[in-house]
Every structure is written in structure tokens, then in C-alpha cells.
Amino acid sequence: MTRSRRLLVLAVAVLLLGGAGATLVLRAAARADRPQTGGPHTSAGPVTLTAGRDTLTFLGSGQGPHRGALASVPADAPAGTRTVSDLTCQRFHAAAGTGVCLRSSPGALAQDNKAVIVDAALRQVRSFPLAGTPSRARVSPSGRFAAWTVFVSGESYGAAFFSTRTAILDTRTWKLDANLEEFAISMDGRDYRAQDVNFWGVTFAKDDDTFYATLATAGETHLVRGSVSRRSVTTLAKNVECPSLSPDETRIAYKKRVRAGASLWREHVMDLGTLRDHALAERRSVDDQAAWLDDGTLAYGLPGDGAADRTDLWTVPADGSGTPRLLTSGASSPARLG
């Protein structure tokens, strides 16, 4: 076979393989866009973050055309008909008319990851590049501050090796603290600095300065209380991950690792006055930053039964009583507004 003929055969093979690959991608996309039988009911209409309206917002996580889309339902009817927006995110949170949407989309050479700040009408106000894959997002009760955590390396908090980057943004001045690892750390009353420091899972108080987060170093995780204005944090307790401050600001909900080296966590609530904690009635492993629906109830995501790519939202009393209850299926990143 001549050289030119070999090149012709190679070119035809490449075109055929490319066509087959494109067909498979299009078929997969079509399956993903096809509404699933028995899925939640949806309706067209505006989704807003307006304060005073008692609504629950979340991202759709089931297969279908609304996967990743921000949706809202009345807070007293979480399994009811969803109003679905055009805003799509991997992680989302909102408060007081401000939302933070973490996006990840394929790029020419790597993922294109962004944090997008939206107003009450979901209009984009600003966007910021992310250093890695979206993981956690929070907005302060006043809407002034937004925080996000991304994985710079590794894929989960259960991985043997992972690195995170956590940022805090002032949405009034647009000052960005791009890496909490630059904050001063006080541990056991002493200044602390190490190369292996990681932060994740910020949650804000109402004073527009105080926050809580997870600090990991030397193989241990710590609950820290921080100050945005002083750019500093102080450790409070060990074995605390993904804290969430209660509306009355007296307690922290968090995931507690069951045993060292295992990717298994149990949801707990800690009293900030005494630092005493108790386990919640949820006995399954929860790898999420829980959200408070009110002072007595928590919501969190768990993998859907028989659907590894779907998350369902569950709820449980914060005092350790009761039993877990399904809040709504095919949903993640809950935030109660109002």
C-alpha cells in the first residue's frame, strides 16, 4: 500500500471514529435531557431571591432537562411543583437577595470554573475565576459576604490526598480574600503556621464579621471561629467538618468523622457555649454542609437510592430526636429564604 493510500485510510478511520464519538455524546445528552418518569413536577416562572418570601431554593440533581437548574418551592410544600430558572450551578446558596453560584464547564484544555454573584432577580453582578472544582458555597445572613470552597487537587474530603482553597468576598466593596490560608491562626492560645493547612465549609454570623469554618492540619480537623476584618481564626474544637451556624447563633451543625481514615461521617450539633455535642437521628454517612431550615430543623443531601448521580434532600430534628424524613428528591444545595 502506498504512503498516500495509507494516509487516506487513516483519515477515513479518524472521521468514522469522530462521527461515532459525536453520535454517542449526542445520544447521552439526549438521554440526560429527557425527563425521567416519576420525576418532580415543574412549571415555568420567575425564581427570585427576594427577602420576605418564605421559599426553599435548591438545585435539581436528577436526570433531565433541569439538572443543575436553580428551582424554588414554597417552604411549606417542599415536594410540590417546582418553579425552575435558567440559572445552572454545581453549588448554590443565597440570603437577603444575594446568591452565589459555583459553575464548572468543560474548557479547551481544562475545566472552566467560576463563582458568579447574582442579585435577587438572578441577574449576574460579578464573576470570579475559581482555582478548582466547586465544593461548598455560603452567603452571610445580610447578603454582604459570600464564601466558596473548591478542590484544587483530589475529588472529595474522603480522598487520601486533597487540597482545598477557600475564599471570602465582600459584595459591597468587592474585596476578595482569595485564600483563607493567608489568615493568622491561633491554636491552643499560640500562633500556628504549617504548610499543610486547608480550610473549607465557611458559615457566617449576622454581624458581618464573624464566621466559622473547618481547618485541617497535621491529620486533624478543627472548628475555627474567624474574623473577616482581622483576617484571623481561632480553633475551638476537634473533629468538626462543614459547620453550619444555627439561625439563633447558639449551635453549630457539622459532620463528625466516625473513625480516622474512613470516609464515614455522622451529623452532630454542638452548643457553642459549652462545646458539648450530640449526634442526630440520621445514622447514614452524610458528606454535606447541612442547612438550617429553622432553629430546630436541618436539611442535607444524600445519594438517591439506586441513582449514584442523583442527590435527595433529607431533614432531621436538630435536638437528636425523631427520625430522618425525605424533604424532596432530586435536589441539592438547599437554602431557605424568608
BALOFI-404248 format. One record per residue (C-alpha): residue number from 1; x, y, z; residue in one letter. Coordinates in nm, 2 decimals. Example, Ala and Ser with C-alpha at 12.3 -4.5 7.8 and 13.67 -1.06 7.14 Angstrom:
2
{1; {1.23; -0.45; 0.78}; "A"}
{2; {1.37; -0.11; 0.71}; "S"}
end
This chain:
338
{1; {0.00; 0.00; 0.00}; "M"}
{2; {0.14; 0.34; -0.10}; "T"}
{3; {0.20; 0.61; 0.16}; "R"}
{4; {-0.07; 0.83; 0.02}; "S"}
{5; {-0.32; 0.55; 0.03}; "R"}
{6; {-0.23; 0.47; 0.39}; "R"}
{7; {-0.29; 0.84; 0.48}; "L"}
{8; {-0.63; 0.83; 0.31}; "L"}
{9; {-0.73; 0.52; 0.50}; "V"}
{10; {-0.61; 0.68; 0.83}; "L"}
{11; {-0.81; 1.00; 0.75}; "A"}
{12; {-1.13; 0.80; 0.68}; "V"}
{13; {-1.08; 0.60; 1.01}; "A"}
{14; {-1.04; 0.92; 1.21}; "V"}
{15; {-1.36; 1.07; 1.05}; "L"}
{16; {-1.55; 0.75; 1.12}; "L"}
{17; {-1.44; 0.73; 1.48}; "L"}
{18; {-1.51; 1.10; 1.53}; "G"}
{19; {-1.86; 1.06; 1.39}; "G"}
{20; {-1.92; 0.76; 1.62}; "A"}
{21; {-1.80; 0.95; 1.92}; "G"}
{22; {-2.01; 1.25; 1.84}; "A"}
{23; {-2.31; 1.02; 1.80}; "T"}
{24; {-2.25; 0.87; 2.14}; "L"}
{25; {-2.22; 1.21; 2.30}; "V"}
{26; {-2.54; 1.34; 2.14}; "L"}
{27; {-2.73; 1.02; 2.25}; "R"}
{28; {-2.60; 1.06; 2.60}; "A"}
{29; {-2.70; 1.43; 2.60}; "A"}
{30; {-3.05; 1.34; 2.47}; "A"}
{31; {-3.09; 1.08; 2.75}; "R"}
{32; {-2.98; 1.34; 3.01}; "A"}
{33; {-3.23; 1.59; 2.87}; "D"}
{34; {-3.52; 1.35; 2.87}; "R"}
{35; {-3.75; 1.39; 3.17}; "P"}
{36; {-3.74; 1.09; 3.39}; "Q"}
{37; {-4.07; 0.90; 3.46}; "T"}
{38; {-4.20; 0.98; 3.81}; "G"}
{39; {-3.98; 1.29; 3.84}; "G"}
{40; {-4.09; 1.61; 4.01}; "P"}
{41; {-4.35; 1.84; 3.86}; "H"}
{42; {-4.21; 2.17; 3.72}; "T"}
{43; {-4.35; 2.49; 3.59}; "S"}
{44; {-4.22; 2.80; 3.41}; "A"}
{45; {-4.20; 3.12; 3.60}; "G"}
{46; {-3.95; 3.36; 3.77}; "P"}
{47; {-3.74; 3.24; 4.05}; "V"}
{48; {-3.64; 3.52; 4.28}; "T"}
{49; {-3.42; 3.56; 4.60}; "L"}
{50; {-3.65; 3.83; 4.74}; "T"}
{51; {-3.63; 3.86; 5.12}; "A"}
{52; {-3.97; 3.81; 5.29}; "G"}
{53; {-4.10; 3.53; 5.07}; "R"}
{54; {-4.09; 3.20; 5.26}; "D"}
{55; {-3.94; 2.98; 4.99}; "T"}
{56; {-3.69; 2.69; 4.96}; "L"}
{57; {-3.44; 2.71; 4.68}; "T"}
{58; {-3.22; 2.42; 4.56}; "F"}
{59; {-3.05; 2.28; 4.25}; "L"}
{60; {-3.21; 2.00; 4.06}; "G"}
{61; {-2.99; 1.69; 4.08}; "S"}
{62; {-3.19; 1.43; 3.88}; "G"}
{63; {-3.15; 1.34; 3.52}; "Q"}
{64; {-3.35; 1.55; 3.27}; "G"}
{65; {-3.36; 1.90; 3.12}; "P"}
{66; {-3.35; 2.07; 3.47}; "H"}
{67; {-3.04; 1.91; 3.61}; "R"}
{68; {-2.83; 2.17; 3.79}; "G"}
{69; {-3.10; 2.44; 3.75}; "A"}
{70; {-3.20; 2.66; 4.04}; "L"}
{71; {-3.55; 2.59; 4.15}; "A"}
{72; {-3.79; 2.72; 4.42}; "S"}
{73; {-4.09; 2.58; 4.60}; "V"}
{74; {-4.30; 2.72; 4.89}; "P"}
{75; {-4.12; 2.63; 5.22}; "A"}
{76; {-4.43; 2.45; 5.35}; "D"}
{77; {-4.46; 2.24; 5.03}; "A"}
{78; {-4.10; 2.12; 4.95}; "P"}
{79; {-4.22; 1.82; 4.74}; "A"}
{80; {-4.47; 2.04; 4.54}; "G"}
{81; {-4.44; 2.18; 4.19}; "T"}
{82; {-4.11; 2.34; 4.13}; "R"}
{83; {-4.06; 2.67; 3.96}; "T"}
{84; {-3.74; 2.63; 3.76}; "V"}
{85; {-3.50; 2.90; 3.65}; "S"}
{86; {-3.24; 2.92; 3.37}; "D"}
{87; {-2.95; 2.96; 3.62}; "L"}
{88; {-2.75; 2.64; 3.64}; "T"}
{89; {-2.48; 2.57; 3.90}; "C"}
{90; {-2.28; 2.29; 4.07}; "Q"}
{91; {-2.33; 2.46; 4.41}; "R"}
{92; {-2.56; 2.74; 4.52}; "F"}
{93; {-2.65; 2.94; 4.83}; "H"}
{94; {-2.84; 3.26; 4.89}; "A"}
{95; {-2.96; 3.50; 5.16}; "A"}
{96; {-3.11; 3.85; 5.16}; "A"}
{97; {-3.14; 3.88; 4.79}; "G"}
{98; {-2.78; 3.78; 4.71}; "T"}
{99; {-2.68; 3.44; 4.56}; "G"}
{100; {-2.35; 3.27; 4.48}; "V"}
{101; {-2.35; 3.02; 4.20}; "C"}
{102; {-2.04; 2.79; 4.15}; "L"}
{103; {-2.02; 2.68; 3.79}; "R"}
{104; {-1.79; 2.42; 3.62}; "S"}
{105; {-1.80; 2.37; 3.25}; "S"}
{106; {-1.56; 2.19; 3.01}; "P"}
{107; {-1.29; 2.41; 2.85}; "G"}
{108; {-1.05; 2.37; 2.57}; "A"}
{109; {-0.77; 2.24; 2.79}; "L"}
{110; {-0.93; 2.22; 3.14}; "A"}
{111; {-1.25; 2.29; 3.33}; "Q"}
{112; {-1.37; 2.65; 3.33}; "D"}
{113; {-1.47; 2.71; 3.70}; "N"}
{114; {-1.64; 3.03; 3.81}; "K"}
{115; {-1.81; 3.19; 4.11}; "A"}
{116; {-2.10; 3.40; 3.99}; "V"}
{117; {-2.27; 3.65; 4.22}; "I"}
{118; {-2.63; 3.71; 4.13}; "V"}
{119; {-2.90; 3.96; 4.25}; "D"}
{120; {-3.25; 3.89; 4.37}; "A"}
{121; {-3.37; 3.85; 4.01}; "A"}
{122; {-3.08; 3.61; 3.93}; "L"}
{123; {-2.90; 3.87; 3.71}; "R"}
{124; {-2.52; 3.83; 3.71}; "Q"}
{125; {-2.35; 4.10; 3.90}; "V"}
{126; {-1.99; 3.98; 3.91}; "R"}
{127; {-1.79; 3.66; 3.84}; "S"}
{128; {-1.46; 3.54; 3.96}; "F"}
{129; {-1.24; 3.25; 3.84}; "P"}
{130; {-1.21; 2.95; 4.07}; "L"}
{131; {-0.88; 2.77; 4.13}; "A"}
{132; {-1.05; 2.43; 4.12}; "G"}
{133; {-1.37; 2.22; 4.13}; "T"}
{134; {-1.67; 2.36; 4.32}; "P"}
{135; {-1.73; 2.21; 4.67}; "S"}
{136; {-1.91; 2.45; 4.92}; "R"}
{137; {-2.09; 2.78; 4.90}; "A"}
{138; {-2.24; 3.02; 5.16}; "R"}
{139; {-2.38; 3.37; 5.17}; "V"}
{140; {-2.40; 3.56; 5.50}; "S"}
{141; {-2.74; 3.64; 5.65}; "P"}
{142; {-2.73; 4.00; 5.54}; "S"}
{143; {-2.62; 3.91; 5.19}; "G"}
{144; {-2.30; 4.11; 5.22}; "R"}
{145; {-2.04; 3.83; 5.22}; "F"}
{146; {-2.01; 3.52; 5.00}; "A"}
{147; {-1.77; 3.23; 5.06}; "A"}
{148; {-1.68; 2.93; 4.85}; "W"}
{149; {-1.45; 2.63; 4.87}; "T"}
{150; {-1.30; 2.44; 4.58}; "V"}
{151; {-1.09; 2.13; 4.54}; "F"}
{152; {-0.75; 2.22; 4.40}; "V"}
{153; {-0.65; 1.86; 4.39}; "S"}
{154; {-0.83; 1.54; 4.49}; "G"}
{155; {-1.20; 1.48; 4.44}; "E"}
{156; {-1.35; 1.45; 4.79}; "S"}
{157; {-1.29; 1.50; 5.16}; "Y"}
{158; {-1.26; 1.13; 5.19}; "G"}
{159; {-0.96; 1.11; 4.95}; "A"}
{160; {-0.62; 1.02; 5.09}; "A"}
{161; {-0.47; 1.34; 4.94}; "F"}
{162; {-0.67; 1.65; 4.87}; "F"}
{163; {-0.62; 2.02; 4.88}; "S"}
{164; {-0.88; 2.30; 4.91}; "T"}
{165; {-0.89; 2.67; 4.85}; "R"}
{166; {-1.15; 2.88; 5.04}; "T"}
{167; {-1.23; 3.25; 4.96}; "A"}
{168; {-1.45; 3.52; 5.12}; "I"}
{169; {-1.59; 3.80; 4.91}; "L"}
{170; {-1.73; 4.13; 5.03}; "D"}
{171; {-2.02; 4.21; 4.78}; "T"}
{172; {-2.03; 4.57; 4.88}; "R"}
{173; {-1.66; 4.66; 4.82}; "T"}
{174; {-1.58; 4.36; 4.60}; "W"}
{175; {-1.27; 4.29; 4.82}; "K"}
{176; {-1.18; 3.93; 4.77}; "L"}
{177; {-0.98; 3.73; 5.03}; "D"}
{178; {-0.89; 3.46; 4.78}; "A"}
{179; {-0.73; 3.22; 5.02}; "N"}
{180; {-0.81; 3.18; 5.39}; "L"}
{181; {-0.47; 3.01; 5.44}; "E"}
{182; {-0.33; 3.36; 5.45}; "E"}
{183; {-0.53; 3.44; 5.77}; "F"}
{184; {-0.35; 3.43; 6.10}; "A"}
{185; {-0.42; 3.11; 6.30}; "I"}
{186; {-0.43; 3.08; 6.68}; "S"}
{187; {-0.43; 2.72; 6.81}; "M"}
{188; {-0.44; 2.64; 7.17}; "D"}
{189; {-0.35; 3.00; 7.25}; "G"}
{190; {-0.04; 3.01; 7.03}; "R"}
{191; {0.03; 3.13; 6.68}; "D"}
{192; {0.02; 2.85; 6.43}; "Y"}
{193; {0.15; 2.81; 6.08}; "R"}
{194; {0.21; 2.49; 5.87}; "A"}
{195; {0.24; 2.40; 5.50}; "Q"}
{196; {-0.04; 2.15; 5.51}; "D"}
{197; {-0.32; 2.39; 5.63}; "V"}
{198; {-0.65; 2.36; 5.45}; "N"}
{199; {-0.98; 2.55; 5.51}; "F"}
{200; {-1.33; 2.46; 5.39}; "W"}
{201; {-1.70; 2.50; 5.48}; "G"}
{202; {-1.75; 2.86; 5.58}; "V"}
{203; {-2.07; 2.97; 5.77}; "T"}
{204; {-2.14; 3.33; 5.87}; "F"}
{205; {-2.28; 3.51; 6.17}; "A"}
{206; {-2.52; 3.80; 6.15}; "K"}
{207; {-2.26; 4.07; 6.25}; "D"}
{208; {-2.10; 4.08; 5.91}; "D"}
{209; {-1.76; 3.99; 6.05}; "D"}
{210; {-1.77; 3.65; 6.24}; "T"}
{211; {-1.75; 3.32; 6.06}; "F"}
{212; {-1.69; 2.96; 6.14}; "Y"}
{213; {-1.51; 2.71; 5.92}; "A"}
{214; {-1.31; 2.38; 5.92}; "T"}
{215; {-0.93; 2.40; 5.95}; "L"}
{216; {-0.74; 2.08; 5.86}; "A"}
{217; {-0.37; 2.03; 5.95}; "T"}
{218; {-0.14; 1.75; 6.08}; "A"}
{219; {-0.41; 1.49; 6.01}; "G"}
{220; {-0.68; 1.66; 6.23}; "E"}
{221; {-0.98; 1.88; 6.16}; "T"}
{222; {-1.07; 2.17; 6.38}; "H"}
{223; {-1.37; 2.40; 6.42}; "L"}
{224; {-1.24; 2.76; 6.40}; "V"}
{225; {-1.41; 3.10; 6.47}; "R"}
{226; {-1.28; 3.37; 6.24}; "G"}
{227; {-1.30; 3.75; 6.19}; "S"}
{228; {-1.31; 3.89; 5.84}; "V"}
{229; {-1.19; 4.23; 5.94}; "S"}
{230; {-0.90; 4.10; 6.15}; "R"}
{231; {-0.81; 3.83; 5.90}; "R"}
{232; {-0.77; 3.57; 6.17}; "S"}
{233; {-0.91; 3.24; 6.31}; "V"}
{234; {-0.90; 3.07; 6.64}; "T"}
{235; {-0.95; 2.69; 6.70}; "T"}
{236; {-1.24; 2.58; 6.92}; "L"}
{237; {-1.28; 2.20; 6.89}; "A"}
{238; {-1.15; 1.90; 6.70}; "K"}
{239; {-1.31; 1.66; 6.45}; "N"}
{240; {-1.55; 1.91; 6.31}; "V"}
{241; {-1.62; 1.94; 5.93}; "E"}
{242; {-1.85; 2.16; 5.72}; "C"}
{243; {-2.00; 2.36; 6.01}; "P"}
{244; {-2.34; 2.54; 5.97}; "S"}
{245; {-2.44; 2.81; 6.22}; "L"}
{246; {-2.80; 2.79; 6.36}; "S"}
{247; {-3.03; 3.10; 6.30}; "P"}
{248; {-3.02; 3.18; 6.67}; "D"}
{249; {-2.63; 3.15; 6.65}; "E"}
{250; {-2.61; 2.93; 6.96}; "T"}
{251; {-2.52; 2.60; 6.78}; "R"}
{252; {-2.31; 2.45; 6.50}; "I"}
{253; {-2.43; 2.16; 6.29}; "A"}
{254; {-2.15; 1.96; 6.14}; "Y"}
{255; {-2.03; 1.63; 6.01}; "K"}
{256; {-1.81; 1.43; 6.25}; "K"}
{257; {-1.58; 1.16; 6.12}; "R"}
{258; {-1.68; 0.82; 6.26}; "V"}
{259; {-1.32; 0.68; 6.26}; "R"}
{260; {-0.98; 0.80; 6.14}; "A"}
{261; {-0.91; 0.72; 5.78}; "G"}
{262; {-1.26; 0.63; 5.69}; "A"}
{263; {-1.49; 0.83; 5.46}; "S"}
{264; {-1.78; 0.80; 5.70}; "L"}
{265; {-1.94; 1.09; 5.89}; "W"}
{266; {-2.22; 1.13; 6.14}; "R"}
{267; {-2.42; 1.45; 6.17}; "E"}
{268; {-2.38; 1.63; 6.50}; "H"}
{269; {-2.49; 1.95; 6.67}; "V"}
{270; {-2.26; 2.14; 6.91}; "M"}
{271; {-2.36; 2.40; 7.16}; "D"}
{272; {-2.12; 2.69; 7.12}; "L"}
{273; {-2.15; 2.80; 7.48}; "G"}
{274; {-2.03; 2.47; 7.63}; "T"}
{275; {-1.88; 2.30; 7.32}; "L"}
{276; {-2.08; 1.99; 7.41}; "R"}
{277; {-2.23; 1.80; 7.12}; "D"}
{278; {-2.49; 1.53; 7.04}; "H"}
{279; {-2.55; 1.30; 6.74}; "A"}
{280; {-2.86; 1.34; 6.53}; "L"}
{281; {-3.11; 1.07; 6.44}; "A"}
{282; {-2.96; 1.04; 6.09}; "E"}
{283; {-2.73; 0.73; 6.10}; "R"}
{284; {-2.63; 0.72; 5.74}; "R"}
{285; {-2.30; 0.89; 5.64}; "S"}
{286; {-2.36; 1.25; 5.54}; "V"}
{287; {-2.09; 1.42; 5.32}; "D"}
{288; {-2.26; 1.76; 5.30}; "D"}
{289; {-2.27; 2.10; 5.47}; "Q"}
{290; {-2.61; 2.09; 5.63}; "A"}
{291; {-2.85; 2.38; 5.61}; "A"}
{292; {-3.08; 2.50; 5.89}; "W"}
{293; {-3.44; 2.53; 5.77}; "L"}
{294; {-3.53; 2.69; 6.11}; "D"}
{295; {-3.39; 2.68; 6.47}; "D"}
{296; {-3.50; 2.32; 6.51}; "G"}
{297; {-3.46; 2.15; 6.17}; "T"}
{298; {-3.17; 2.06; 5.94}; "L"}
{299; {-3.16; 1.97; 5.58}; "A"}
{300; {-2.88; 1.78; 5.40}; "Y"}
{301; {-2.81; 1.58; 5.08}; "G"}
{302; {-2.77; 1.20; 5.05}; "L"}
{303; {-2.72; 0.99; 4.73}; "P"}
{304; {-3.06; 0.88; 4.58}; "G"}
{305; {-3.15; 0.52; 4.61}; "D"}
{306; {-3.03; 0.33; 4.30}; "G"}
{307; {-2.90; 0.65; 4.14}; "A"}
{308; {-2.54; 0.74; 4.21}; "A"}
{309; {-2.57; 1.06; 4.01}; "D"}
{310; {-2.87; 1.19; 4.20}; "R"}
{311; {-2.90; 1.36; 4.54}; "T"}
{312; {-3.21; 1.37; 4.76}; "D"}
{313; {-3.27; 1.62; 5.04}; "L"}
{314; {-3.35; 1.49; 5.38}; "W"}
{315; {-3.44; 1.66; 5.70}; "T"}
{316; {-3.40; 1.57; 6.07}; "V"}
{317; {-3.46; 1.75; 6.41}; "P"}
{318; {-3.16; 1.93; 6.55}; "A"}
{319; {-3.21; 1.81; 6.90}; "D"}
{320; {-3.13; 1.45; 6.82}; "G"}
{321; {-3.49; 1.33; 6.84}; "S"}
{322; {-3.72; 1.19; 6.57}; "G"}
{323; {-3.63; 1.01; 6.25}; "T"}
{324; {-3.49; 1.13; 5.92}; "P"}
{325; {-3.76; 1.23; 5.66}; "R"}
{326; {-3.73; 1.28; 5.29}; "L"}
{327; {-3.77; 1.65; 5.21}; "L"}
{328; {-3.76; 1.63; 4.83}; "T"}
{329; {-3.60; 1.41; 4.58}; "S"}
{330; {-3.36; 1.50; 4.30}; "G"}
{331; {-3.23; 1.82; 4.48}; "A"}
{332; {-2.91; 1.96; 4.64}; "S"}
{333; {-2.78; 2.29; 4.78}; "S"}
{334; {-3.09; 2.39; 4.99}; "P"}
{335; {-3.14; 2.74; 5.12}; "A"}
{336; {-3.45; 2.87; 5.29}; "R"}
{337; {-3.54; 3.23; 5.21}; "L"}
{338; {-3.78; 3.44; 5.42}; "G"}
end
